[in-house]
Amino acid sequence: AMESAEDLAREGYYVTSEPEQAVANLVKALGKGVLKVMSKMGVSTVASYTGAQIFEALGLSQSVVDKYFTGTTSKLGGIELDTIAEEVARR
């Protein structure tokens, strides 16, 4: 996202600021968005969010969830770690 904001600022698409300012604006907007969502969920501090297990993993296999998101609910299943690596490498 930060690289995209920098690129858009350099090329003049949608923004009229320097790349560094575009990234700072992105970080600020994302932070405000996360805080708004957390407050609507009843999470008042990051400490109360950590380990709260208030989310469900979607699109990840149970083995990935068990290894990297221990204790998180995942009812649907999904892709394995090798598929994730292939998609990241392709992008």
N, CA, C and O atoms as CSV, one atom per row, in Angstrom:
chain,resi,resn,atom,element,x,y,z
A,1,ALA,N,N,0.831,-1.196,0.000
A,1,ALA,CA,C,0.000,0.000,0.000
A,1,ALA,C,C,0.871,1.254,0.000
A,1,ALA,O,O,0.577,2.238,-0.678
A,2,MET,N,N,1.962,1.188,0.787
A,2,MET,CA,C,2.841,2.354,0.854
A,2,MET,C,C,3.544,2.599,-0.473
A,2,MET,O,O,3.679,3.741,-0.912
A,3,GLU,N,N,3.987,1.526,-1.106
A,3,GLU,CA,C,4.616,1.671,-2.419
A,3,GLU,C,C,3.621,2.222,-3.438
A,3,GLU,O,O,3.976,3.050,-4.277
A,4,SER,N,N,2.385,1.762,-3.359
A,4,SER,CA,C,1.355,2.262,-4.271
A,4,SER,C,C,1.108,3.748,-4.041
A,4,SER,O,O,0.970,4.507,-5.000
A,5,ALA,N,N,1.051,4.171,-2.782
A,5,ALA,CA,C,0.846,5.589,-2.473
A,5,ALA,C,C,2.005,6.419,-3.007
A,5,ALA,O,O,1.797,7.496,-3.565
A,6,GLU,N,N,3.229,5.917,-2.837
A,6,GLU,CA,C,4.396,6.633,-3.368
A,6,GLU,C,C,4.325,6.750,-4.886
A,6,GLU,O,O,4.530,7.828,-5.445
A,7,ASP,N,N,4.033,5.635,-5.547
A,7,ASP,CA,C,3.947,5.641,-7.007
A,7,ASP,C,C,2.873,6.594,-7.506
A,7,ASP,O,O,3.098,7.354,-8.447
A,8,LEU,N,N,1.708,6.553,-6.876
A,8,LEU,CA,C,0.615,7.440,-7.288
A,8,LEU,C,C,0.993,8.896,-7.098
A,8,LEU,O,O,0.644,9.738,-7.926
A,9,ALA,N,N,1.707,9.209,-6.011
A,9,ALA,CA,C,2.126,10.590,-5.767
A,9,ALA,C,C,3.173,11.031,-6.792
A,9,ALA,O,O,3.117,12.151,-7.299
A,10,ARG,N,N,4.121,10.153,-7.092
A,10,ARG,CA,C,5.153,10.481,-8.085
A,10,ARG,C,C,4.539,10.752,-9.462
A,10,ARG,O,O,4.977,11.652,-10.179
A,11,GLU,N,N,3.524,9.965,-9.819
A,11,GLU,CA,C,2.915,10.088,-11.138
A,11,GLU,C,C,1.776,11.105,-11.168
A,11,GLU,O,O,1.249,11.405,-12.239
A,12,GLY,N,N,1.393,11.635,-10.014
A,12,GLY,CA,C,0.368,12.660,-9.964
A,12,GLY,C,C,-1.055,12.155,-10.042
A,12,GLY,O,O,-1.972,12.947,-10.260
A,13,TYR,N,N,-1.270,10.853,-9.872
A,13,TYR,CA,C,-2.620,10.296,-9.896
A,13,TYR,C,C,-3.294,10.512,-8.551
A,13,TYR,O,O,-2.741,10.127,-7.521
A,14,TYR,N,N,-4.447,11.103,-8.538
A,14,TYR,CA,C,-5.325,11.251,-7.378
A,14,TYR,C,C,-4.733,12.072,-6.233
A,14,TYR,O,O,-5.474,12.470,-5.334
A,15,VAL,N,N,-3.452,12.332,-6.234
A,15,VAL,CA,C,-2.844,13.079,-5.135
A,15,VAL,C,C,-1.950,14.169,-5.692
A,15,VAL,O,O,-1.390,14.043,-6.781
A,16,THR,N,N,-1.828,15.231,-4.931
A,16,THR,CA,C,-0.958,16.341,-5.325
A,16,THR,C,C,0.042,16.630,-4.225
A,16,THR,O,O,0.293,17.791,-3.900
A,17,SER,N,N,0.612,15.592,-3.651
A,17,SER,CA,C,1.591,15.773,-2.583
A,17,SER,C,C,2.849,14.986,-2.905
A,17,SER,O,O,2.886,14.191,-3.844
A,18,GLU,N,N,3.876,15.225,-2.108
A,18,GLU,CA,C,5.122,14.492,-2.258
A,18,GLU,C,C,4.908,13.037,-1.836
A,18,GLU,O,O,4.025,12.755,-1.026
A,19,PRO,N,N,5.699,12.120,-2.371
A,19,PRO,CA,C,5.542,10.705,-2.018
A,19,PRO,C,C,5.612,10.445,-0.507
A,19,PRO,O,O,4.846,9.636,0.016
A,20,GLU,N,N,6.513,11.118,0.185
A,20,GLU,CA,C,6.638,10.917,1.631
A,20,GLU,C,C,5.366,11.344,2.358
A,20,GLU,O,O,4.925,10.682,3.297
A,21,GLN,N,N,4.782,12.455,1.914
A,21,GLN,CA,C,3.542,12.942,2.532
A,21,GLN,C,C,2.379,12.005,2.212
A,21,GLN,O,O,1.506,11.791,3.052
A,22,ALA,N,N,2.363,11.448,1.009
A,22,ALA,CA,C,1.310,10.497,0.635
A,22,ALA,C,C,1.354,9.268,1.533
A,22,ALA,O,O,0.311,8.768,1.955
A,23,VAL,N,N,2.563,8.776,1.829
A,23,VAL,CA,C,2.707,7.624,2.722
A,23,VAL,C,C,2.268,7.998,4.132
A,23,VAL,O,O,1.570,7.224,4.787
A,24,ALA,N,N,2.666,9.168,4.605
A,24,ALA,CA,C,2.256,9.614,5.941
A,24,ALA,C,C,0.734,9.722,6.030
A,24,ALA,O,O,0.139,9.345,7.040
A,25,ASN,N,N,0.106,10.239,4.971
A,25,ASN,CA,C,-1.357,10.346,4.949
A,25,ASN,C,C,-2.004,8.963,4.976
A,25,ASN,O,O,-3.016,8.761,5.647
A,26,LEU,N,N,-1.422,8.016,4.250
A,26,LEU,CA,C,-1.939,6.651,4.221
A,26,LEU,C,C,-1.874,6.027,5.614
A,26,LEU,O,O,-2.851,5.449,6.090
A,27,VAL,N,N,-0.726,6.147,6.256
A,27,VAL,CA,C,-0.546,5.571,7.595
A,27,VAL,C,C,-1.538,6.183,8.577
A,27,VAL,O,O,-2.131,5.476,9.391
A,28,LYS,N,N,-1.716,7.495,8.499
A,28,LYS,CA,C,-2.661,8.178,9.392
A,28,LYS,C,C,-4.092,7.695,9.144
A,28,LYS,O,O,-4.835,7.430,10.088
A,29,ALA,N,N,-4.472,7.582,7.867
A,29,ALA,CA,C,-5.828,7.143,7.525
A,29,ALA,C,C,-6.072,5.705,7.964
A,29,ALA,O,O,-7.134,5.388,8.500
A,30,LEU,N,N,-5.091,4.834,7.738
A,30,LEU,CA,C,-5.242,3.444,8.161
A,30,LEU,C,C,-5.351,3.336,9.674
A,30,LEU,O,O,-6.157,2.563,10.191
A,31,GLY,N,N,-4.541,4.111,10.379
A,31,GLY,CA,C,-4.605,4.106,11.842
A,31,GLY,C,C,-5.965,4.548,12.346
A,31,GLY,O,O,-6.529,3.934,13.252
A,32,LYS,N,N,-6.490,5.610,11.762
A,32,LYS,CA,C,-7.816,6.085,12.171
A,32,LYS,C,C,-8.893,5.053,11.853
A,32,LYS,O,O,-9.823,4.855,12.635
A,33,GLY,N,N,-8.761,4.399,10.705
A,33,GLY,CA,C,-9.736,3.382,10.325
A,33,GLY,C,C,-9.729,2.203,11.276
A,33,GLY,O,O,-10.785,1.718,11.683
A,34,VAL,N,N,-8.535,1.741,11.630
A,34,VAL,CA,C,-8.427,0.611,12.566
A,34,VAL,C,C,-9.004,0.994,13.922
A,34,VAL,O,O,-9.735,0.210,14.528
A,35,LEU,N,N,-8.684,2.189,14.401
A,35,LEU,CA,C,-9.227,2.621,15.689
A,35,LEU,C,C,-10.749,2.706,15.660
A,35,LEU,O,O,-11.408,2.357,16.639
A,36,LYS,N,N,-11.309,3.167,14.546
A,36,LYS,CA,C,-12.763,3.267,14.437
A,36,LYS,C,C,-13.408,1.883,14.477
A,36,LYS,O,O,-14.404,1.674,15.171
A,37,VAL,N,N,-12.840,0.954,13.737
A,37,VAL,CA,C,-13.376,-0.408,13.735
A,37,VAL,C,C,-13.254,-1.036,15.121
A,37,VAL,O,O,-14.192,-1.665,15.610
A,38,MET,N,N,-12.088,-0.859,15.752
A,38,MET,CA,C,-11.883,-1.419,17.087
A,38,MET,C,C,-12.894,-0.847,18.073
A,38,MET,O,O,-13.430,-1.581,18.904
A,39,SER,N,N,-13.160,0.447,17.991
A,39,SER,CA,C,-14.108,1.042,18.930
A,39,SER,C,C,-15.519,0.520,18.698
A,39,SER,O,O,-16.273,0.333,19.653
A,40,LYS,N,N,-15.884,0.283,17.442
A,40,LYS,CA,C,-17.212,-0.267,17.155
A,40,LYS,C,C,-17.349,-1.706,17.629
A,40,LYS,O,O,-18.450,-2.176,17.914
A,41,MET,N,N,-16.209,-2.404,17.711
A,41,MET,CA,C,-16.209,-3.785,18.189
A,41,MET,C,C,-16.137,-3.850,19.708
A,41,MET,O,O,-16.216,-4.932,20.291
A,42,GLY,N,N,-15.988,-2.707,20.344
A,42,GLY,CA,C,-15.888,-2.686,21.796
A,42,GLY,C,C,-14.489,-2.924,22.311
A,42,GLY,O,O,-14.301,-3.265,23.479
A,43,VAL,N,N,-13.503,-2.748,21.447
A,43,VAL,CA,C,-12.118,-2.913,21.858
A,43,VAL,C,C,-11.572,-1.519,22.126
A,43,VAL,O,O,-11.448,-0.706,21.209
A,44,SER,N,N,-11.243,-1.243,23.388
A,44,SER,CA,C,-10.824,0.108,23.731
A,44,SER,C,C,-9.316,0.300,23.697
A,44,SER,O,O,-8.849,1.427,23.529
A,45,THR,N,N,-8.550,-0.759,23.849
A,45,THR,CA,C,-7.092,-0.639,23.791
A,45,THR,C,C,-6.523,-1.789,22.979
A,45,THR,O,O,-7.160,-2.830,22.820
A,46,VAL,N,N,-5.329,-1.589,22.474
A,46,VAL,CA,C,-4.670,-2.660,21.729
A,46,VAL,C,C,-4.430,-3.843,22.652
A,46,VAL,O,O,-4.511,-4.989,22.210
A,47,ALA,N,N,-4.141,-3.596,23.906
A,47,ALA,CA,C,-3.911,-4.686,24.864
A,47,ALA,C,C,-5.150,-5.572,25.006
A,47,ALA,O,O,-5.025,-6.790,25.133
A,48,SER,N,N,-6.342,-4.974,24.987
A,48,SER,CA,C,-7.551,-5.780,25.110
A,48,SER,C,C,-7.850,-6.530,23.817
A,48,SER,O,O,-8.557,-7.538,23.833
A,49,TYR,N,N,-7.320,-6.047,22.704
A,49,TYR,CA,C,-7.495,-6.713,21.422
A,49,TYR,C,C,-6.573,-7.916,21.296
A,49,TYR,O,O,-6.974,-8.956,20.773
A,50,THR,N,N,-5.341,-7.780,21.771
A,50,THR,CA,C,-4.340,-8.832,21.630
A,50,THR,C,C,-4.807,-10.106,22.313
A,50,THR,O,O,-5.061,-10.123,23.517
A,51,GLY,N,N,-4.915,-11.151,21.547
A,51,GLY,CA,C,-5.327,-12.437,22.090
A,51,GLY,C,C,-6.813,-12.565,22.354
A,51,GLY,O,O,-7.242,-13.553,22.952
A,52,ALA,N,N,-7.607,-11.608,21.933
A,52,ALA,CA,C,-9.043,-11.623,22.218
A,52,ALA,C,C,-9.794,-12.668,21.395
A,52,ALA,O,O,-10.893,-13.076,21.772
A,53,GLN,N,N,-9.214,-13.105,20.280
A,53,GLN,CA,C,-9.838,-14.111,19.418
A,53,GLN,C,C,-11.251,-13.696,18.999
A,53,GLN,O,O,-12.202,-14.467,19.127
A,54,ILE,N,N,-11.371,-12.465,18.498
A,54,ILE,CA,C,-12.677,-11.960,18.088
A,54,ILE,C,C,-12.862,-12.018,16.570
A,54,ILE,O,O,-13.828,-11.480,16.031
A,55,PHE,N,N,-11.918,-12.681,15.891
A,55,PHE,CA,C,-12.007,-12.803,14.448
A,55,PHE,C,C,-12.037,-14.266,14.048
A,55,PHE,O,O,-11.712,-15.151,14.839
A,56,GLU,N,N,-12.434,-14.505,12.801
A,56,GLU,CA,C,-12.396,-15.841,12.220
A,56,GLU,C,C,-11.532,-15.778,10.974
A,56,GLU,O,O,-11.621,-14.824,10.201
A,57,ALA,N,N,-10.698,-16.786,10.773
A,57,ALA,CA,C,-9.849,-16.841,9.582
A,57,ALA,C,C,-10.663,-17.379,8.413
A,57,ALA,O,O,-11.340,-18.400,8.535
A,58,LEU,N,N,-10.593,-16.693,7.286
A,58,LEU,CA,C,-11.317,-17.109,6.087
A,58,LEU,C,C,-10.320,-17.358,4.973
A,58,LEU,O,O,-9.416,-16.554,4.745
A,59,GLY,N,N,-10.485,-18.467,4.284
A,59,GLY,CA,C,-9.667,-18.739,3.120
A,59,GLY,C,C,-8.330,-19.377,3.403
A,59,GLY,O,O,-7.530,-19.552,2.484
A,60,LEU,N,N,-8.061,-19.731,4.648
A,60,LEU,CA,C,-6.804,-20.382,5.018
A,60,LEU,C,C,-7.086,-21.794,5.500
A,60,LEU,O,O,-8.093,-22.048,6.160
A,61,SER,N,N,-6.192,-22.705,5.167
A,61,SER,CA,C,-6.364,-24.086,5.611
A,61,SER,C,C,-6.214,-24.180,7.127
A,61,SER,O,O,-5.622,-23.306,7.759
A,62,GLN,N,N,-6.747,-25.227,7.687
A,62,GLN,CA,C,-6.674,-25.413,9.134
A,62,GLN,C,C,-5.228,-25.532,9.607
A,62,GLN,O,O,-4.898,-25.063,10.697
A,63,SER,N,N,-4.356,-26.155,8.804
A,63,SER,CA,C,-2.951,-26.295,9.211
A,63,SER,C,C,-2.256,-24.935,9.291
A,63,SER,O,O,-1.454,-24.708,10.197
A,64,VAL,N,N,-2.552,-24.027,8.357
A,64,VAL,CA,C,-1.981,-22.676,8.398
A,64,VAL,C,C,-2.510,-21.923,9.609
A,64,VAL,O,O,-1.748,-21.261,10.313
A,65,VAL,N,N,-3.801,-22.022,9.850
A,65,VAL,CA,C,-4.414,-21.343,10.991
A,65,VAL,C,C,-3.827,-21.870,12.300
A,65,VAL,O,O,-3.489,-21.088,13.188
A,66,ASP,N,N,-3.706,-23.190,12.420
A,66,ASP,CA,C,-3.165,-23.779,13.648
A,66,ASP,C,C,-1.736,-23.342,13.913
A,66,ASP,O,O,-1.364,-23.099,15.061
A,67,LYS,N,N,-0.926,-23.237,12.856
A,67,LYS,CA,C,0.482,-22.899,13.040
A,67,LYS,C,C,0.708,-21.406,13.268
A,67,LYS,O,O,1.513,-21.037,14.123
A,68,TYR,N,N,0.019,-20.540,12.527
A,68,TYR,CA,C,0.307,-19.106,12.553
A,68,TYR,C,C,-0.738,-18.259,13.261
A,68,TYR,O,O,-0.458,-17.109,13.599
A,69,PHE,N,N,-1.920,-18.784,13.493
A,69,PHE,CA,C,-2.995,-18.043,14.151
A,69,PHE,C,C,-3.638,-18.931,15.211
A,69,PHE,O,O,-4.856,-19.110,15.230
A,70,THR,N,N,-2.819,-19.477,16.079
A,70,THR,CA,C,-3.248,-20.451,17.079
A,70,THR,C,C,-4.491,-19.981,17.831
A,70,THR,O,O,-4.543,-18.863,18.343
A,71,GLY,N,N,-5.483,-20.856,17.885
A,71,GLY,CA,C,-6.696,-20.563,18.619
A,71,GLY,C,C,-7.755,-19.831,17.830
A,71,GLY,O,O,-8.867,-19.644,18.323
A,72,THR,N,N,-7.439,-19.410,16.611
A,72,THR,CA,C,-8.399,-18.682,15.790
A,72,THR,C,C,-9.366,-19.664,15.137
A,72,THR,O,O,-8.963,-20.733,14.679
A,73,THR,N,N,-10.619,-19.299,15.100
A,73,THR,CA,C,-11.642,-20.126,14.483
A,73,THR,C,C,-11.512,-20.062,12.965
A,73,THR,O,O,-11.266,-18.997,12.400
A,74,SER,N,N,-11.676,-21.198,12.317
A,74,SER,CA,C,-11.663,-21.259,10.857
A,74,SER,C,C,-12.598,-22.374,10.420
A,74,SER,O,O,-12.209,-23.541,10.387
A,75,LYS,N,N,-13.820,-22.019,10.088
A,75,LYS,CA,C,-14.835,-23.016,9.748
A,75,LYS,C,C,-14.813,-23.424,8.282
A,75,LYS,O,O,-15.260,-24.519,7.943
A,76,LEU,N,N,-14.297,-22.559,7.402
A,76,LEU,CA,C,-14.405,-22.813,5.972
A,76,LEU,C,C,-13.197,-23.507,5.354
A,76,LEU,O,O,-13.350,-24.226,4.366
A,77,GLY,N,N,-12.018,-23.315,5.897
A,77,GLY,CA,C,-10.825,-23.869,5.284
A,77,GLY,C,C,-10.372,-23.025,4.114
A,77,GLY,O,O,-10.943,-21.971,3.831
A,78,GLY,N,N,-9.323,-23.506,3.425
A,78,GLY,CA,C,-8.838,-22.735,2.285
A,78,GLY,C,C,-7.458,-23.158,1.852
A,78,GLY,O,O,-7.116,-24.339,1.911
A,79,ILE,N,N,-6.650,-22.185,1.410
A,79,ILE,CA,C,-5.364,-22.460,0.790
A,79,ILE,C,C,-4.282,-22.788,1.811
A,79,ILE,O,O,-4.348,-22.403,2.978
A,80,GLU,N,N,-3.281,-23.519,1.318
A,80,GLU,CA,C,-2.133,-23.913,2.130
A,80,GLU,C,C,-1.018,-22.876,1.984
A,80,GLU,O,O,-1.110,-21.963,1.163
A,81,LEU,N,N,0.025,-23.027,2.782
A,81,LEU,CA,C,1.149,-22.102,2.795
A,81,LEU,C,C,1.866,-22.060,1.441
A,81,LEU,O,O,2.299,-20.990,1.015
A,82,ASP,N,N,1.998,-23.187,0.766
A,82,ASP,CA,C,2.680,-23.203,-0.530
A,82,ASP,C,C,1.926,-22.381,-1.572
A,82,ASP,O,O,2.547,-21.735,-2.416
A,83,THR,N,N,0.620,-22.400,-1.521
A,83,THR,CA,C,-0.188,-21.593,-2.442
A,83,THR,C,C,-0.021,-20.108,-2.145
A,83,THR,O,O,0.066,-19.292,-3.063
A,84,ILE,N,N,0.024,-19.761,-0.868
A,84,ILE,CA,C,0.249,-18.365,-0.480
A,84,ILE,C,C,1.605,-17.902,-1.004
A,84,ILE,O,O,1.719,-16.810,-1.561
A,85,ALA,N,N,2.647,-18.743,-0.822
A,85,ALA,CA,C,4.003,-18.394,-1.292
A,85,ALA,C,C,4.038,-18.212,-2.810
A,85,ALA,O,O,4.680,-17.289,-3.310
A,86,GLU,N,N,3.356,-19.079,-3.533
A,86,GLU,CA,C,3.312,-18.967,-5.000
A,86,GLU,C,C,2.660,-17.650,-5.424
A,86,GLU,O,O,3.161,-16.975,-6.323
A,87,GLU,N,N,1.559,-17.285,-4.792
A,87,GLU,CA,C,0.867,-16.055,-5.142
A,87,GLU,C,C,1.705,-14.824,-4.825
A,87,GLU,O,O,1.722,-13.862,-5.593
A,88,VAL,N,N,2.406,-14.858,-3.681
A,88,VAL,CA,C,3.282,-13.724,-3.321
A,88,VAL,C,C,4.412,-13.598,-4.323
A,88,VAL,O,O,4.719,-12.496,-4.778
A,89,ALA,N,N,5.035,-14.718,-4.674
A,89,ALA,CA,C,6.131,-14.696,-5.650
A,89,ALA,C,C,5.653,-14.194,-7.019
A,89,ALA,O,O,6.366,-13.463,-7.706
A,90,ARG,N,N,4.447,-14.596,-7.398
A,90,ARG,CA,C,3.904,-14.179,-8.689
A,90,ARG,C,C,3.646,-12.672,-8.709
A,90,ARG,O,O,3.824,-12.032,-9.746
A,91,ARG,N,N,3.237,-12.109,-7.598
A,91,ARG,CA,C,2.965,-10.673,-7.544
A,91,ARG,C,C,4.233,-9.878,-7.450
A,91,ARG,O,O,4.188,-8.649,-7.395
